[in-house]
């Protein structure tokens, strides 16, 4: 159980998680608190609007309609991932639901899915979800053909993680409306991965520091040609290793080639390599142009096969 976030705390939590937020006039005091309890809160509930168009969907969720006064959620998640805040406090989004689901959410003891809901608003034994869940409506017709863009799914993940992080919850505190009430089907549609997968994404995000970008994998160092031995060069070989060496010498500003470099070891290769040895600080017989293991390893020649 947790005390609901204040408007400032909610806004800060969303922004810290990288959510793009639009604040609508009066949202900080727009609620149904006069009609019932708000809190303690125990989770986040995701819905779809059964509408299309951001502006009209936001207006509907802010105002509600004759049979169900607004606000109908706390935030509307648009197709482009923008989250429109319309309420702070009790909102008409969850209705009555199954007490066994609520208990499983509170204790986070279910597996991939909460217990199958057996009741709904008006059923005997239903519990008031409007007092216990933050609600976010996602703009989608819910008709089985309206897609869920990646930006919208990313926003669902971020919003859910922001609230879980603020309250110290795990991802199992995030449910869909269909998991709360036995006559609801949202959220659904092509591209919506399902709430178990959403919770998986949220849990992964909770393992990251929201203030830092995701760590980039350390690039694997390139494979380098090992030193083939001094005798290799004195035998005047023709090999792609010689070409790769010459290209590195040119890149280091030590090339003494009129053309090439090429695969056949030539005097131009030896003069170029001598320039490389001098660049490393070798002098006299140590800069004679014949490769040795130390200067070769310093040249860092990419593997040719």
N, C-alpha and C positions, 0 to 999 in steps of 0.2 A: 504494500500500500504506500501511496505517496501523495504529498500535497501537490496540487496542480501548479504548474509554472505560472509566474506572472507574465504579463504581456511582454515586458522587457526581457525576461529570462527566455521565453519561447523564441522571440526574435533573435536573441543572441545565440541560442543553441542552433537554430537553423542556419544562420549565417556562418557560424563556426564550422559547420559541416559542409559548407560550399553551396548551399541552396540559394538560388536566385529568388528573391522575395519581393512581392508587390503588396504594400499595405493599403487596404481600402478604408475609406473614411469611416471612422467610428468603430473599427473592428475591436479595439481594445476594451470597449464596454458593451459590445453587442453580444448578448447571450440570452439564455432562458433561465437564469438563476432564480428568478422570481417564481418559477413554476416547479422547482425541485432542486435536489442536491447537485452540487458539482464537486466531485471528489468524495473520498480519496480515489485517485486515478490508478489504474492497474495495467493499462496497455494502450496500444495504437490500433485503430481499425481502418482498413482500406476499403473504399467503395468505388463504383463507377456511377456517373451521373445519369446515364440513359439520355443524354443530350449531346448536341454538337455545337461547336463555336465557343470560344473562351468567354467573350463578354456576356453572352446570354446565360451561359452556365454559371458564371460568377454571380450574376444578378439573381438568378434563381436560388442559388445556395445562400446568398445574403438575405433575401426577402422571404423565401419559402413560398407557400401558396395557401389557398383558403383552408384546405384540410390539414396542412402541416406548416405552421408558421416558422419562419427562419429565426436564427441561422440553422442551416441544415448540415453544417460541418464547421471545422475550424479553418481549414484551408482547402482551396481548389487547386489541383495539380493539372496544369494545362499540357497540351500535346508537346509543347516545346520545352517542358520541364520547369517552367516558371510556377512558383507557388504563390497563390493569391490568398492572403490572410483576410478572413471575413468575420471571425469571431474569436472571443476569448472567454471561456466559461462553458456552461452547459449548452449543448447544441442538440437539435433533433436529428440525429444521424443513425444511432444504433438501435434504439427501441429496446423492447424486451428480448431477453435471450436466455440461453441455457445456463443454469447455475453450475453445472459440472464443467462446462467450458470455462466459465469465469474462474473456478477454482484451479483448473489446470493452467490457466494463464498466470494466475497469481503465483503459483508454486513452480511454474515452468517445468512441469513433470510429464507432459505429453511427448510423443515421438515426433515424427514429421508433421503430423496433423493433430489438432485438438480432438477431443471426443466428438463424435457426430452429434450435432445439436438435435434435440428432441422437442424443443418448445420455441415459441416466438412471441411477439408482442401480443398480449391479451391472454396467453395460455396460463393455466394454473401453474404457479411456481416460477414463472419467468422473472428475471431480475433486470433492473434498470441499467441498461448499458450506457445511456446518455450521461449518467453520473460518473461512469468509470473509465470511459475510453476517449482519447483524442480521436477525432474523425477527420479523414481526408478523402474528399471526393475527387476522382480522376475523370477528366473529360473523355467520355467514351460512350457510344450508343449501347454497348453490351448486347449487340444483336448477332454476334458471332462472325461479323465481317469487318467491323471497325477495328483497325490495327492499333497496337500500342507501340509508339515510337521508342527508340532507345533512350532518348532524352527524358521521356516521361518515366520510364522504368528506373532510370538513374535517380530521378528526383524522389520517387517512392522510396528507394533504398536510402537515400540521404536523409529524408524527412524522418523515416522510421529510426534510423541509426541515431539521429540527433536527439530524439526524445528518449530513446533507450539509454543513450550515453548520459543525458542530463539526470535521469532517475536511477542510474545504476542497474538497469534491466538488461537481460539477454534478449536475443532475437525472438525467443518464443513468447515474448510479450506483444508481438505483432501478429494480428489475425485479419482475415478477410470477413466481410459481412456474412458470406455464406457459411463461415465456420461458427458464427454466433447464433444464427437463427435458421430454423429448418425450412423456411420458405423463401430464403434469399439465394441468389446465384452469383452475386458480384464479389470480387471483380472477375471478369472473364473476357475472352476474345482472342483473336490471333495475335501472337506475340506476347501475351501475358503468360509468363512461365508457370504460374500457379504459386500459391502462398508458401508451400514448402521451399521452393526455389528462392522466392523472395526472402524468406527468413535466412536461407543460406548466404545470400548476398549481404544481408544486413549483418549477420554474424561475422563474416569476413571483414566487413568495413569496421566493425567494432574493435577488431584486432589491430587497427591502424591508428596512428596519431592524426586526427583531422587537421592539425595545424601544419603538418608536413606532407609534401607530395609523396605518393607511393615510391618506395625505394626502387631505383632502376637496377636491373640485374647487372652485375659486374661483367663487362665484356671479357670473353675468353681471349687470352693473349695469343697472337698469331704463332703458328708453328714456324720455326726457323731452321735453316739449313745448318746441320752440324759441320764443324771443320773437317774437310775431307783428307787432310794431311798434306804436308809440303810436297811430297813426291807426286801427288795428283797434278799439281800445276807445272812442275818441272818436266812432266811427260807431255806437255803441250796438248792438253785434252780438248775435245770438242764436246761441250756439254751444256745443257740449259742452266746448270749451276753457274757457269762462267758468265752467261748472259745476265742472270739475276744479280750476280755480283757487280757487273759493269753498270747496271741500271742504278744500283744503290750508290755506287761511286759517283755517278753523274748527279744524283739527287743530293749528295753531300758536297757538291761543288768541286769534286776531285777528278772529274773525267778529263782525260787527255786524248780523246778519240777524234779522228777526222771523220769517221763514219762508225756507225754501230752504237753501242757495243754488240757483239755477236757471240756465238757459242764457242768459237775457237780462241784459245788462249794465245795472245799476241804480245808484242813488246808494248803496245798501247795499254794493254791491261796492266802490265807490270809497272809502267810509268804512272798510271792512274792509281794503282794500289800504293805506290811509293808516296804519292801526294796524300793519300789517306793516312798512311803511317806518320807522316810529318805533321798532319793536322792533329793526330793524337799525341804528338810530342816526342816521337821517336826521332833519333838522329843517327847519322853514320850508317854502319852496317845493319842497324835495326830498322832502317828505312830503305831497304834495298828493293822493295817492290814484291818480294816473295811473301805470300800470306803466312801468318802465324796464328795460333789459336786465340790469343788475346785480342789482336786487332780484328780478326775474323768475327769473333763473338760480338765485338763492339759495333760492327757494321750492320748486324741484324738483318740478314738476308732471308727473305721469305722462302719457305719450303717450295720447291718446284714440282713436287709430286706427292 
